[in-house]
Amino acid sequence: MRRYRITLIVGISLVLLTTVLIVGRQWFNRALLHWYFSSTYEPQPLTTATLVSAPDSWILVDTPWIAADLPVCQSTSLQMIAAHHGNLQPRPAIDWLMAFTYGFSALPDSVEVTPFGQDPEIGLRVAAPYLGLQRRYYTTDDPNLWLTAARSFIAQGHPVRVALDMGQLYDANELIPHSDVLAGYDQQGFFVYETVCVAPANCQAGHHRAGETGLYVTNERVLAAMEAHAAAFGYPWRYNLTIFLPTTPSTDIEPVWQQIARVTLGNQQYGPPTGLAALEQLIVALEHGHIAPQQIRETLALTARLRRENATFLRTAFAAEPDIVRAATYLAEAATYYEQASTATEPSQIAALLRHAATAERAFGETIQAYAP
C-alpha cells in the first residue's frame, strides 16, 4: 500500500542510496553504509556501565500516548518524549524542527516521490536540543543486553524510542520501516506506544492519557522487528534504542530555517533528486505517460495535508515575522494545488497543477533561504 512505500524511503539518506546504487562492489557498499551510519547517527555502544537493576515489570505513568493517523512516526515519537519531559508541542512544531515533512525525496530507481526531505535520524538529532533534550542513540548485537538495557532505562523513567520494522512487529507480510516508543515492560514483552495507528497496528489515533498500557508485544517480536529493520538498511548493528535526557535548550533557530530551505529546494547533483528536482522529475514522468495518476493519488493527498499543516503552524508560531507569514502563504498555495491534483484524472491536468505547486514551493524555499541565508 502507499503508506508502506512512503515510510520505506523516509529513514535513509539519499546520498547514501545514490552511492550504493552506483557502486557495484558489495564490500565497498557495506563499508560506505557502515561509515554513514556510524558518522551520522552518532551511535554509542550499549554497556552495562550505565544500567541499573530493574524490577520485573514497570510502566511509565507520566508519558502520554500520542498516535497519528498518517506516516509521521518519527516526529510523533519525539513529540511523545518531549511531552514526557513537560514540553508538549504540536506535531507540526516537531516536523519543523526536524525538517521532516518539508521537501521531497525521489524513490530510488523510480520517478515516484515522498513528501519527506530529511533523514529522520538526522532530524531527531538536530531537533532534540531545541526541545531541551539530548539524544543518545545506543546500539548492540547482543539481544540479552538490549533487553536488559531497555528495561533499565524504562525503570529509570526514560521512554525508549526504537527504530524497527512495523510489519514484523505486528506480523504483517511487508517491510514497514518505523519508529515506536516503549513505555513499559514485563518479563515477556513490552508495552508499545504506537506512533501511527493504521494497519497493521490495532489502535486508535489520538492523544491517550499517560499510563495507558498501549499495545503489548513480546520480546521476541520486538527483537525480530529491529533485526529486520537493521538488515533492510544495512546497519552495522542489530539492535538500537534511543533515549533523550534533559539539557539546556538551544535558542539559535537559524540552522532550522537553513535546513528547511535546503530540503525544500533540494538538488539533483547526485542520483535520486531531492526537493524541487524530485517534483520536476515526477511532473515530466506524468507528461510523458511514464506514471499513472492512480499511482500517486494518495501521495498527493498526503502532501497536501502535510503542507497545509505546516503552513498553519508557521503562520501561527511566527505571526510577528512577515517573511515567514509570506512563506507560509506560498506553502498553503502549494497545498491547494496538491489537493486538486490528487482528485484530477488527466495526467496533463495533474502535471499542470503540480507545476503551479512547484512554483509555490520554490517561492517558499527561496523566501526561507533569504530569511536565514
MARRONU-552155 format. One record per residue (C-alpha): residue number from 1; x, y, z; residue in one letter; chain. Coordinates in nm, 2 decimals, always signed. Layout:
<recs>
<k: NUM	u: X	v: Y	w: Z	r: A	c: A>
...
</recs>
This chain:
<recs>
<k: 1	u: +0.00	v: +0.00	w: +0.00	r: M	c: A>
<k: 2	u: +0.10	v: +0.36	w: -0.05	r: R	c: A>
<k: 3	u: +0.18	v: +0.43	w: +0.32	r: R	c: A>
<k: 4	u: +0.43	v: +0.14	w: +0.31	r: Y	c: A>
<k: 5	u: +0.61	v: +0.29	w: +0.01	r: R	c: A>
<k: 6	u: +0.62	v: +0.63	w: +0.18	r: I	c: A>
<k: 7	u: +0.76	v: +0.51	w: +0.50	r: T	c: A>
<k: 8	u: +1.02	v: +0.29	w: +0.33	r: L	c: A>
<k: 9	u: +1.22	v: +0.58	w: +0.20	r: I	c: A>
<k: 10	u: +1.20	v: +0.81	w: +0.50	r: V	c: A>
<k: 11	u: +1.47	v: +0.66	w: +0.71	r: G	c: A>
<k: 12	u: +1.76	v: +0.66	w: +0.47	r: I	c: A>
<k: 13	u: +1.99	v: +0.92	w: +0.32	r: S	c: A>
<k: 14	u: +1.96	v: +1.00	w: -0.05	r: L	c: A>
<k: 15	u: +2.33	v: +1.05	w: -0.09	r: V	c: A>
<k: 16	u: +2.39	v: +0.71	w: +0.07	r: L	c: A>
<k: 17	u: +2.13	v: +0.55	w: -0.16	r: L	c: A>
<k: 18	u: +2.28	v: +0.70	w: -0.46	r: T	c: A>
<k: 19	u: +2.63	v: +0.58	w: -0.40	r: T	c: A>
<k: 20	u: +2.51	v: +0.23	w: -0.32	r: V	c: A>
<k: 21	u: +2.32	v: +0.22	w: -0.64	r: L	c: A>
<k: 22	u: +2.61	v: +0.35	w: -0.85	r: I	c: A>
<k: 23	u: +2.89	v: +0.15	w: -0.69	r: V	c: A>
<k: 24	u: +2.85	v: -0.22	w: -0.76	r: G	c: A>
<k: 25	u: +3.11	v: -0.38	w: -0.54	r: R	c: A>
<k: 26	u: +2.95	v: -0.53	w: -0.23	r: Q	c: A>
<k: 27	u: +3.24	v: -0.48	w: +0.01	r: W	c: A>
<k: 28	u: +3.25	v: -0.11	w: -0.07	r: F	c: A>
<k: 29	u: +2.88	v: -0.07	w: -0.03	r: N	c: A>
<k: 30	u: +2.90	v: -0.23	w: +0.31	r: R	c: A>
<k: 31	u: +3.19	v: -0.01	w: +0.42	r: A	c: A>
<k: 32	u: +3.01	v: +0.30	w: +0.29	r: L	c: A>
<k: 33	u: +2.69	v: +0.21	w: +0.48	r: L	c: A>
<k: 34	u: +2.88	v: +0.15	w: +0.80	r: H	c: A>
<k: 35	u: +3.07	v: +0.48	w: +0.76	r: W	c: A>
<k: 36	u: +2.75	v: +0.67	w: +0.70	r: Y	c: A>
<k: 37	u: +2.56	v: +0.53	w: +0.99	r: F	c: A>
<k: 38	u: +2.85	v: +0.55	w: +1.23	r: S	c: A>
<k: 39	u: +2.93	v: +0.91	w: +1.15	r: S	c: A>
<k: 40	u: +2.58	v: +1.05	w: +1.10	r: T	c: A>
<k: 41	u: +2.37	v: +0.86	w: +1.36	r: Y	c: A>
<k: 42	u: +2.64	v: +0.91	w: +1.64	r: E	c: A>
<k: 43	u: +2.58	v: +0.56	w: +1.79	r: P	c: A>
<k: 44	u: +2.71	v: +0.47	w: +2.13	r: Q	c: A>
<k: 45	u: +2.77	v: +0.10	w: +2.22	r: P	c: A>
<k: 46	u: +2.55	v: -0.03	w: +2.49	r: L	c: A>
<k: 47	u: +2.73	v: -0.14	w: +2.80	r: T	c: A>
<k: 48	u: +2.63	v: -0.24	w: +3.15	r: T	c: A>
<k: 49	u: +2.81	v: +0.06	w: +3.30	r: A	c: A>
<k: 50	u: +2.51	v: +0.30	w: +3.29	r: T	c: A>
<k: 51	u: +2.24	v: +0.04	w: +3.37	r: L	c: A>
<k: 52	u: +2.07	v: -0.02	w: +3.70	r: V	c: A>
<k: 53	u: +1.89	v: -0.33	w: +3.82	r: S	c: A>
<k: 54	u: +1.52	v: -0.31	w: +3.70	r: A	c: A>
<k: 55	u: +1.21	v: -0.47	w: +3.86	r: P	c: A>
<k: 56	u: +1.03	v: -0.75	w: +3.69	r: D	c: A>
<k: 57	u: +0.77	v: -0.51	w: +3.54	r: S	c: A>
<k: 58	u: +0.73	v: -0.14	w: +3.50	r: W	c: A>
<k: 59	u: +0.51	v: +0.11	w: +3.32	r: I	c: A>
<k: 60	u: +0.57	v: +0.49	w: +3.29	r: L	c: A>
<k: 61	u: +0.28	v: +0.68	w: +3.43	r: V	c: A>
<k: 62	u: +0.39	v: +1.03	w: +3.31	r: D	c: A>
<k: 63	u: +0.42	v: +0.96	w: +2.93	r: T	c: A>
<k: 64	u: +0.12	v: +1.05	w: +2.72	r: P	c: A>
<k: 65	u: +0.04	v: +0.81	w: +2.44	r: W	c: A>
<k: 66	u: +0.02	v: +1.01	w: +2.12	r: I	c: A>
<k: 67	u: -0.07	v: +0.84	w: +1.79	r: A	c: A>
<k: 68	u: -0.11	v: +0.98	w: +1.44	r: A	c: A>
<k: 69	u: -0.33	v: +0.86	w: +1.15	r: D	c: A>
<k: 70	u: -0.06	v: +0.93	w: +0.89	r: L	c: A>
<k: 71	u: +0.30	v: +0.81	w: +0.84	r: P	c: A>
<k: 72	u: +0.48	v: +1.06	w: +1.08	r: V	c: A>
<k: 73	u: +0.62	v: +0.80	w: +1.32	r: C	c: A>
<k: 74	u: +0.95	v: +0.98	w: +1.37	r: Q	c: A>
<k: 75	u: +0.82	v: +1.32	w: +1.47	r: S	c: A>
<k: 76	u: +0.54	v: +1.16	w: +1.68	r: T	c: A>
<k: 77	u: +0.80	v: +0.96	w: +1.87	r: S	c: A>
<k: 78	u: +0.98	v: +1.28	w: +1.96	r: L	c: A>
<k: 79	u: +0.66	v: +1.46	w: +2.03	r: Q	c: A>
<k: 80	u: +0.57	v: +1.20	w: +2.29	r: M	c: A>
<k: 81	u: +0.91	v: +1.20	w: +2.45	r: I	c: A>
<k: 82	u: +0.92	v: +1.58	w: +2.47	r: A	c: A>
<k: 83	u: +0.58	v: +1.57	w: +2.63	r: A	c: A>
<k: 84	u: +0.71	v: +1.32	w: +2.89	r: H	c: A>
<k: 85	u: +0.97	v: +1.59	w: +2.98	r: H	c: A>
<k: 86	u: +0.70	v: +1.85	w: +3.02	r: G	c: A>
<k: 87	u: +0.73	v: +2.01	w: +2.68	r: N	c: A>
<k: 88	u: +0.41	v: +1.92	w: +2.49	r: L	c: A>
<k: 89	u: +0.44	v: +2.06	w: +2.14	r: Q	c: A>
<k: 90	u: +0.20	v: +2.02	w: +1.84	r: P	c: A>
<k: 91	u: +0.34	v: +1.77	w: +1.59	r: R	c: A>
<k: 92	u: +0.39	v: +2.03	w: +1.32	r: P	c: A>
<k: 93	u: +0.63	v: +2.21	w: +1.55	r: A	c: A>
<k: 94	u: +0.84	v: +1.89	w: +1.58	r: I	c: A>
<k: 95	u: +0.82	v: +1.84	w: +1.20	r: D	c: A>
<k: 96	u: +0.95	v: +2.19	w: +1.16	r: W	c: A>
<k: 97	u: +1.25	v: +2.14	w: +1.39	r: L	c: A>
<k: 98	u: +1.33	v: +1.81	w: +1.21	r: M	c: A>
<k: 99	u: +1.26	v: +1.94	w: +0.86	r: A	c: A>
<k: 100	u: +1.07	v: +1.62	w: +0.83	r: F	c: A>
<k: 101	u: +0.76	v: +1.70	w: +0.64	r: T	c: A>
<k: 102	u: +0.92	v: +1.96	w: +0.41	r: Y	c: A>
<k: 103	u: +1.06	v: +1.90	w: +0.06	r: G	c: A>
<k: 104	u: +1.06	v: +1.58	w: -0.14	r: F	c: A>
<k: 105	u: +1.26	v: +1.26	w: -0.18	r: S	c: A>
<k: 106	u: +1.26	v: +1.06	w: -0.50	r: A	c: A>
<k: 107	u: +1.24	v: +0.68	w: -0.46	r: L	c: A>
<k: 108	u: +1.55	v: +0.51	w: -0.60	r: P	c: A>
<k: 109	u: +1.50	v: +0.37	w: -0.95	r: D	c: A>
<k: 110	u: +1.16	v: +0.53	w: -0.97	r: S	c: A>
<k: 111	u: +1.00	v: +0.86	w: -1.06	r: V	c: A>
<k: 112	u: +0.77	v: +0.85	w: -0.76	r: E	c: A>
<k: 113	u: +0.83	v: +1.08	w: -0.47	r: V	c: A>
<k: 114	u: +0.76	v: +1.11	w: -0.10	r: T	c: A>
<k: 115	u: +0.68	v: +1.44	w: +0.08	r: P	c: A>
<k: 116	u: +0.97	v: +1.39	w: +0.33	r: F	c: A>
<k: 117	u: +1.30	v: +1.56	w: +0.26	r: G	c: A>
<k: 118	u: +1.52	v: +1.47	w: +0.56	r: Q	c: A>
<k: 119	u: +1.66	v: +1.15	w: +0.70	r: D	c: A>
<k: 120	u: +1.46	v: +1.13	w: +1.02	r: P	c: A>
<k: 121	u: +1.75	v: +1.01	w: +1.24	r: E	c: A>
<k: 122	u: +1.93	v: +1.33	w: +1.14	r: I	c: A>
<k: 123	u: +1.61	v: +1.52	w: +1.21	r: G	c: A>
<k: 124	u: +1.58	v: +1.37	w: +1.56	r: L	c: A>
<k: 125	u: +1.95	v: +1.46	w: +1.63	r: R	c: A>
<k: 126	u: +1.90	v: +1.82	w: +1.51	r: V	c: A>
<k: 127	u: +1.56	v: +1.88	w: +1.67	r: A	c: A>
<k: 128	u: +1.63	v: +1.74	w: +2.02	r: A	c: A>
<k: 129	u: +1.84	v: +2.03	w: +2.16	r: P	c: A>
<k: 130	u: +1.56	v: +2.29	w: +2.07	r: Y	c: A>
<k: 131	u: +1.33	v: +2.09	w: +2.29	r: L	c: A>
<k: 132	u: +1.57	v: +2.09	w: +2.58	r: G	c: A>
<k: 133	u: +1.67	v: +1.73	w: +2.51	r: L	c: A>
<k: 134	u: +2.00	v: +1.54	w: +2.45	r: Q	c: A>
<k: 135	u: +1.97	v: +1.25	w: +2.21	r: R	c: A>
<k: 136	u: +2.16	v: +0.93	w: +2.30	r: R	c: A>
<k: 137	u: +2.14	v: +0.65	w: +2.03	r: Y	c: A>
<k: 138	u: +2.26	v: +0.32	w: +2.16	r: Y	c: A>
<k: 139	u: +2.34	v: +0.00	w: +1.96	r: T	c: A>
<k: 140	u: +2.43	v: -0.36	w: +2.03	r: T	c: A>
<k: 141	u: +2.43	v: -0.70	w: +1.87	r: D	c: A>
<k: 142	u: +2.35	v: -0.88	w: +2.20	r: D	c: A>
<k: 143	u: +1.98	v: -0.94	w: +2.24	r: P	c: A>
<k: 144	u: +2.00	v: -1.00	w: +2.61	r: N	c: A>
<k: 145	u: +2.20	v: -0.68	w: +2.67	r: L	c: A>
<k: 146	u: +1.94	v: -0.49	w: +2.47	r: W	c: A>
<k: 147	u: +1.65	v: -0.64	w: +2.68	r: L	c: A>
<k: 148	u: +1.84	v: -0.56	w: +3.00	r: T	c: A>
<k: 149	u: +1.91	v: -0.20	w: +2.88	r: A	c: A>
<k: 150	u: +1.56	v: -0.13	w: +2.76	r: A	c: A>
<k: 151	u: +1.41	v: -0.24	w: +3.09	r: R	c: A>
<k: 152	u: +1.67	v: -0.05	w: +3.29	r: S	c: A>
<k: 153	u: +1.61	v: +0.28	w: +3.10	r: F	c: A>
<k: 154	u: +1.23	v: +0.25	w: +3.13	r: I	c: A>
<k: 155	u: +1.26	v: +0.17	w: +3.50	r: A	c: A>
<k: 156	u: +1.48	v: +0.48	w: +3.54	r: Q	c: A>
<k: 157	u: +1.20	v: +0.69	w: +3.39	r: G	c: A>
<k: 158	u: +1.30	v: +0.71	w: +3.02	r: H	c: A>
<k: 159	u: +1.06	v: +0.63	w: +2.74	r: P	c: A>
<k: 160	u: +1.27	v: +0.42	w: +2.49	r: V	c: A>
<k: 161	u: +1.24	v: +0.50	w: +2.12	r: R	c: A>
<k: 162	u: +1.32	v: +0.22	w: +1.88	r: V	c: A>
<k: 163	u: +1.36	v: +0.20	w: +1.50	r: A	c: A>
<k: 164	u: +1.21	v: -0.12	w: +1.37	r: L	c: A>
<k: 165	u: +1.01	v: -0.30	w: +1.11	r: D	c: A>
<k: 166	u: +0.64	v: -0.24	w: +1.18	r: M	c: A>
<k: 167	u: +0.54	v: -0.53	w: +0.96	r: G	c: A>
<k: 168	u: +0.75	v: -0.77	w: +1.16	r: Q	c: A>
<k: 169	u: +0.63	v: -0.62	w: +1.49	r: L	c: A>
<k: 170	u: +0.26	v: -0.68	w: +1.41	r: Y	c: A>
<k: 171	u: +0.30	v: -1.00	w: +1.19	r: D	c: A>
<k: 172	u: +0.23	v: -0.83	w: +0.86	r: A	c: A>
<k: 173	u: +0.39	v: -0.96	w: +0.54	r: N	c: A>
<k: 174	u: +0.55	v: -0.63	w: +0.43	r: E	c: A>
<k: 175	u: +0.86	v: -0.44	w: +0.54	r: L	c: A>
<k: 176	u: +0.75	v: -0.11	w: +0.70	r: I	c: A>
<k: 177	u: +1.04	v: +0.09	w: +0.85	r: P	c: A>
<k: 178	u: +0.91	v: +0.26	w: +1.16	r: H	c: A>
<k: 179	u: +0.97	v: +0.44	w: +1.49	r: S	c: A>
<k: 180	u: +0.79	v: +0.35	w: +1.81	r: D	c: A>
<k: 181	u: +0.81	v: +0.43	w: +2.18	r: V	c: A>
<k: 182	u: +0.83	v: +0.17	w: +2.46	r: L	c: A>
<k: 183	u: +0.66	v: +0.29	w: +2.77	r: A	c: A>
<k: 184	u: +0.67	v: -0.03	w: +2.99	r: G	c: A>
<k: 185	u: +0.76	v: -0.39	w: +3.01	r: Y	c: A>
<k: 186	u: +0.72	v: -0.72	w: +3.19	r: D	c: A>
<k: 187	u: +0.95	v: -1.02	w: +3.16	r: Q	c: A>
<k: 188	u: +0.78	v: -1.15	w: +2.84	r: Q	c: A>
<k: 189	u: +0.74	v: -0.83	w: +2.64	r: G	c: A>
<k: 190	u: +0.69	v: -0.45	w: +2.61	r: F	c: A>
<k: 191	u: +0.41	v: -0.20	w: +2.62	r: F	c: A>
<k: 192	u: +0.44	v: -0.01	w: +2.29	r: V	c: A>
<k: 193	u: +0.30	v: +0.34	w: +2.25	r: Y	c: A>
<k: 194	u: +0.23	v: +0.30	w: +1.88	r: E	c: A>
<k: 195	u: +0.30	v: +0.62	w: +1.69	r: T	c: A>
<k: 196	u: +0.09	v: +0.55	w: +1.38	r: V	c: A>
<k: 197	u: -0.25	v: +0.39	w: +1.43	r: C	c: A>
<k: 198	u: -0.31	v: +0.25	w: +1.09	r: V	c: A>
<k: 199	u: -0.30	v: -0.11	w: +0.98	r: A	c: A>
<k: 200	u: -0.13	v: -0.34	w: +1.08	r: P	c: A>
<k: 201	u: -0.14	v: -0.16	w: +1.42	r: A	c: A>
<k: 202	u: -0.47	v: -0.22	w: +1.60	r: N	c: A>
<k: 203	u: -0.52	v: +0.10	w: +1.78	r: C	c: A>
<k: 204	u: -0.69	v: +0.44	w: +1.76	r: Q	c: A>
<k: 205	u: -0.52	v: +0.76	w: +1.66	r: A	c: A>
<k: 206	u: -0.53	v: +1.05	w: +1.91	r: G	c: A>
<k: 207	u: -0.40	v: +1.16	w: +2.25	r: H	c: A>
<k: 208	u: -0.44	v: +0.90	w: +2.51	r: H	c: A>
<k: 209	u: -0.38	v: +0.96	w: +2.88	r: R	c: A>
<k: 210	u: -0.05	v: +0.89	w: +3.04	r: A	c: A>
<k: 211	u: -0.01	v: +0.55	w: +3.20	r: G	c: A>
<k: 212	u: -0.21	v: +0.36	w: +2.93	r: E	c: A>
<k: 213	u: -0.07	v: +0.01	w: +2.86	r: T	c: A>
<k: 214	u: -0.05	v: +0.07	w: +2.49	r: G	c: A>
<k: 215	u: -0.01	v: -0.24	w: +2.26	r: L	c: A>
<k: 216	u: +0.16	v: -0.54	w: +2.41	r: Y	c: A>
<k: 217	u: +0.43	v: -0.70	w: +2.20	r: V	c: A>
<k: 218	u: +0.65	v: -1.00	w: +2.30	r: T	c: A>
<k: 219	u: +1.03	v: -0.97	w: +2.35	r: N	c: A>
<k: 220	u: +1.08	v: -1.20	w: +2.05	r: E	c: A>
<k: 221	u: +0.87	v: -0.98	w: +1.82	r: R	c: A>
<k: 222	u: +1.05	v: -0.66	w: +1.93	r: V	c: A>
<k: 223	u: +1.39	v: -0.81	w: +1.87	r: L	c: A>
<k: 224	u: +1.29	v: -0.96	w: +1.54	r: A	c: A>
<k: 225	u: +1.14	v: -0.63	w: +1.42	r: A	c: A>
<k: 226	u: +1.47	v: -0.45	w: +1.50	r: M	c: A>
<k: 227	u: +1.67	v: -0.72	w: +1.33	r: E	c: A>
<k: 228	u: +1.46	v: -0.69	w: +1.01	r: A	c: A>
<k: 229	u: +1.49	v: -0.32	w: +1.01	r: H	c: A>
<k: 230	u: +1.87	v: -0.33	w: +1.06	r: A	c: A>
<k: 231	u: +1.91	v: -0.59	w: +0.78	r: A	c: A>
<k: 232	u: +1.69	v: -0.38	w: +0.54	r: A	c: A>
<k: 233	u: +1.91	v: -0.07	w: +0.58	r: F	c: A>
<k: 234	u: +2.24	v: -0.24	w: +0.63	r: G	c: A>
<k: 235	u: +2.31	v: -0.12	w: +0.98	r: Y	c: A>
<k: 236	u: +2.64	v: -0.23	w: +1.13	r: P	c: A>
<k: 237	u: +2.44	v: -0.33	w: +1.44	r: W	c: A>
<k: 238	u: +2.13	v: -0.55	w: +1.51	r: R	c: A>
<k: 239	u: +1.95	v: -0.36	w: +1.79	r: Y	c: A>
<k: 240	u: +1.90	v: +0.00	w: +1.87	r: N	c: A>
<k: 241	u: +1.74	v: +0.23	w: +2.12	r: L	c: A>
<k: 242	u: +1.73	v: +0.60	w: +2.18	r: T	c: A>
<k: 243	u: +1.67	v: +0.79	w: +2.50	r: I	c: A>
<k: 244	u: +1.65	v: +1.17	w: +2.54	r: F	c: A>
<k: 245	u: +1.79	v: +1.34	w: +2.85	r: L	c: A>
<k: 246	u: +1.71	v: +1.69	w: +2.97	r: P	c: A>
<k: 247	u: +1.96	v: +1.96	w: +2.88	r: T	c: A>
<k: 248	u: +1.97	v: +2.34	w: +2.83	r: T	c: A>
<k: 249	u: +1.76	v: +2.43	w: +2.53	r: P	c: A>
<k: 250	u: +1.92	v: +2.56	w: +2.22	r: S	c: A>
<k: 251	u: +1.79	v: +2.90	w: +2.11	r: T	c: A>
<k: 252	u: +1.96	v: +2.98	w: +1.78	r: D	c: A>
<k: 253	u: +1.70	v: +2.87	w: +1.53	r: I	c: A>
<k: 254	u: +1.87	v: +2.99	w: +1.21	r: E	c: A>
<k: 255	u: +2.00	v: +2.63	w: +1.14	r: P	c: A>
<k: 256	u: +1.64	v: +2.51	w: +1.15	r: V	c: A>
<k: 257	u: +1.54	v: +2.76	w: +0.88	r: W	c: A>
<k: 258	u: +1.85	v: +2.67	w: +0.67	r: Q	c: A>
<k: 259	u: +1.77	v: +2.30	w: +0.67	r: Q	c: A>
<k: 260	u: +1.41	v: +2.38	w: +0.58	r: I	c: A>
<k: 261	u: +1.53	v: +2.58	w: +0.28	r: A	c: A>
<k: 262	u: +1.77	v: +2.30	w: +0.18	r: R	c: A>
<k: 263	u: +1.53	v: +2.02	w: +0.18	r: V	c: A>
<k: 264	u: +1.26	v: +2.23	w: +0.00	r: T	c: A>
<k: 265	u: +1.48	v: +2.35	w: -0.28	r: L	c: A>
<k: 266	u: +1.68	v: +2.02	w: -0.30	r: G	c: A>
<k: 267	u: +1.92	v: +1.92	w: -0.57	r: N	c: A>
<k: 268	u: +1.98	v: +1.66	w: -0.84	r: Q	c: A>
<k: 269	u: +2.36	v: +1.67	w: -0.84	r: Q	c: A>
<k: 270	u: +2.38	v: +1.31	w: -0.73	r: Y	c: A>
<k: 271	u: +2.15	v: +1.02	w: -0.82	r: G	c: A>
<k: 272	u: +1.79	v: +1.04	w: -0.70	r: P	c: A>
<k: 273	u: +1.68	v: +1.40	w: -0.69	r: P	c: A>
<k: 274	u: +1.55	v: +1.58	w: -0.39	r: T	c: A>
<k: 275	u: +1.32	v: +1.88	w: -0.33	r: G	c: A>
<k: 276	u: +1.20	v: +2.06	w: -0.64	r: L	c: A>
<k: 277	u: +1.42	v: +1.84	w: -0.86	r: A	c: A>
<k: 278	u: +1.23	v: +1.54	w: -0.74	r: A	c: A>
<k: 279	u: +0.90	v: +1.71	w: -0.81	r: L	c: A>
<k: 280	u: +1.01	v: +1.81	w: -1.15	r: E	c: A>
<k: 281	u: +1.11	v: +1.45	w: -1.23	r: Q	c: A>
<k: 282	u: +0.76	v: +1.34	w: -1.13	r: L	c: A>
<k: 283	u: +0.59	v: +1.61	w: -1.35	r: I	c: A>
<k: 284	u: +0.80	v: +1.51	w: -1.66	r: V	c: A>
<k: 285	u: +0.71	v: +1.15	w: -1.60	r: A	c: A>
<k: 286	u: +0.34	v: +1.24	w: -1.59	r: L	c: A>
<k: 287	u: +0.37	v: +1.44	w: -1.91	r: E	c: A>
<k: 288	u: +0.54	v: +1.15	w: -2.09	r: H	c: A>
<k: 289	u: +0.30	v: +0.89	w: -1.96	r: G	c: A>
<k: 290	u: +0.56	v: +0.71	w: -1.75	r: H	c: A>
<k: 291	u: +0.34	v: +0.71	w: -1.44	r: I	c: A>
<k: 292	u: -0.03	v: +0.67	w: -1.40	r: A	c: A>
<k: 293	u: -0.24	v: +0.91	w: -1.19	r: P	c: A>
<k: 294	u: -0.36	v: +0.64	w: -0.96	r: Q	c: A>
<k: 295	u: +0.00	v: +0.56	w: -0.86	r: Q	c: A>
<k: 296	u: +0.05	v: +0.90	w: -0.69	r: I	c: A>
<k: 297	u: -0.30	v: +0.99	w: -0.58	r: R	c: A>
<k: 298	u: -0.25	v: +0.90	w: -0.21	r: E	c: A>
<k: 299	u: +0.09	v: +1.06	w: -0.21	r: T	c: A>
<k: 300	u: -0.05	v: +1.39	w: -0.34	r: L	c: A>
<k: 301	u: -0.33	v: +1.39	w: -0.08	r: A	c: A>
<k: 302	u: -0.08	v: +1.33	w: +0.19	r: L	c: A>
<k: 303	u: +0.14	v: +1.60	w: +0.06	r: T	c: A>
<k: 304	u: -0.15	v: +1.85	w: +0.06	r: A	c: A>
<k: 305	u: -0.23	v: +1.76	w: +0.42	r: R	c: A>
<k: 306	u: +0.12	v: +1.80	w: +0.54	r: L	c: A>
<k: 307	u: +0.19	v: +2.12	w: +0.36	r: R	c: A>
<k: 308	u: -0.13	v: +2.27	w: +0.49	r: R	c: A>
<k: 309	u: -0.04	v: +2.17	w: +0.85	r: E	c: A>
<k: 310	u: +0.30	v: +2.32	w: +0.81	r: N	c: A>
<k: 311	u: +0.16	v: +2.65	w: +0.67	r: A	c: A>
<k: 312	u: -0.09	v: +2.68	w: +0.95	r: T	c: A>
<k: 313	u: +0.19	v: +2.62	w: +1.21	r: F	c: A>
<k: 314	u: +0.43	v: +2.87	w: +1.05	r: L	c: A>
<k: 315	u: +0.16	v: +3.14	w: +1.03	r: R	c: A>
<k: 316	u: +0.06	v: +3.09	w: +1.39	r: T	c: A>
<k: 317	u: +0.40	v: +3.04	w: +1.55	r: A	c: A>
<k: 318	u: +0.57	v: +3.32	w: +1.36	r: F	c: A>
<k: 319	u: +0.29	v: +3.57	w: +1.32	r: A	c: A>
<k: 320	u: +0.52	v: +3.85	w: +1.41	r: A	c: A>
<k: 321	u: +0.76	v: +3.76	w: +1.12	r: E	c: A>
<k: 322	u: +0.63	v: +3.90	w: +0.79	r: P	c: A>
<k: 323	u: +0.87	v: +3.70	w: +0.58	r: D	c: A>
<k: 324	u: +0.77	v: +3.37	w: +0.75	r: I	c: A>
<k: 325	u: +0.40	v: +3.46	w: +0.71	r: V	c: A>
<k: 326	u: +0.45	v: +3.53	w: +0.35	r: R	c: A>
<k: 327	u: +0.64	v: +3.20	w: +0.31	r: A	c: A>
<k: 328	u: +0.36	v: +3.01	w: +0.47	r: A	c: A>
<k: 329	u: +0.12	v: +3.16	w: +0.22	r: T	c: A>
<k: 330	u: +0.32	v: +3.00	w: -0.06	r: Y	c: A>
<k: 331	u: +0.31	v: +2.67	w: +0.12	r: L	c: A>
<k: 332	u: -0.07	v: +2.69	w: +0.16	r: A	c: A>
<k: 333	u: -0.09	v: +2.77	w: -0.21	r: E	c: A>
<k: 334	u: +0.11	v: +2.46	w: -0.29	r: A	c: A>
<k: 335	u: -0.12	v: +2.25	w: -0.07	r: A	c: A>
<k: 336	u: -0.42	v: +2.37	w: -0.27	r: T	c: A>
<k: 337	u: -0.26	v: +2.26	w: -0.59	r: Y	c: A>
<k: 338	u: -0.16	v: +1.92	w: -0.45	r: Y	c: A>
<k: 339	u: -0.52	v: +1.87	w: -0.32	r: E	c: A>
<k: 340	u: -0.66	v: +1.95	w: -0.66	r: Q	c: A>
<k: 341	u: -0.41	v: +1.72	w: -0.83	r: A	c: A>
<k: 342	u: -0.50	v: +1.43	w: -0.60	r: S	c: A>
<k: 343	u: -0.85	v: +1.43	w: -0.74	r: T	c: A>
<k: 344	u: -0.78	v: +1.51	w: -1.10	r: A	c: A>
<k: 345	u: -0.78	v: +1.23	w: -1.36	r: T	c: A>
<k: 346	u: -0.60	v: +1.35	w: -1.66	r: E	c: A>
<k: 347	u: -0.22	v: +1.33	w: -1.65	r: P	c: A>
<k: 348	u: -0.18	v: +1.66	w: -1.83	r: S	c: A>
<k: 349	u: -0.41	v: +1.84	w: -1.58	r: Q	c: A>
<k: 350	u: -0.22	v: +1.68	w: -1.29	r: I	c: A>
<k: 351	u: +0.11	v: +1.79	w: -1.43	r: A	c: A>
<k: 352	u: -0.01	v: +2.14	w: -1.48	r: A	c: A>
<k: 353	u: -0.13	v: +2.16	w: -1.12	r: L	c: A>
<k: 354	u: +0.20	v: +2.02	w: -1.00	r: L	c: A>
<k: 355	u: +0.39	v: +2.29	w: -1.20	r: R	c: A>
<k: 356	u: +0.19	v: +2.55	w: -1.01	r: H	c: A>
<k: 357	u: +0.27	v: +2.37	w: -0.68	r: A	c: A>
<k: 358	u: +0.64	v: +2.37	w: -0.77	r: A	c: A>
<k: 359	u: +0.64	v: +2.74	w: -0.83	r: T	c: A>
<k: 360	u: +0.48	v: +2.79	w: -0.49	r: A	c: A>
<k: 361	u: +0.73	v: +2.55	w: -0.33	r: E	c: A>
<k: 362	u: +1.02	v: +2.74	w: -0.49	r: R	c: A>
<k: 363	u: +0.89	v: +3.07	w: -0.36	r: A	c: A>
<k: 364	u: +0.86	v: +2.92	w: -0.02	r: F	c: A>
<k: 365	u: +1.21	v: +2.78	w: -0.02	r: G	c: A>
<k: 366	u: +1.37	v: +3.10	w: -0.16	r: E	c: A>
<k: 367	u: +1.18	v: +3.31	w: +0.10	r: T	c: A>
<k: 368	u: +1.31	v: +3.10	w: +0.38	r: I	c: A>
<k: 369	u: +1.66	v: +3.09	w: +0.23	r: Q	c: A>
<k: 370	u: +1.67	v: +3.47	w: +0.21	r: A	c: A>
<k: 371	u: +1.54	v: +3.49	w: +0.57	r: Y	c: A>
<k: 372	u: +1.82	v: +3.27	w: +0.70	r: A	c: A>
<k: 373	u: +2.10	v: +3.27	w: +0.44	r: P	c: A>
</recs>
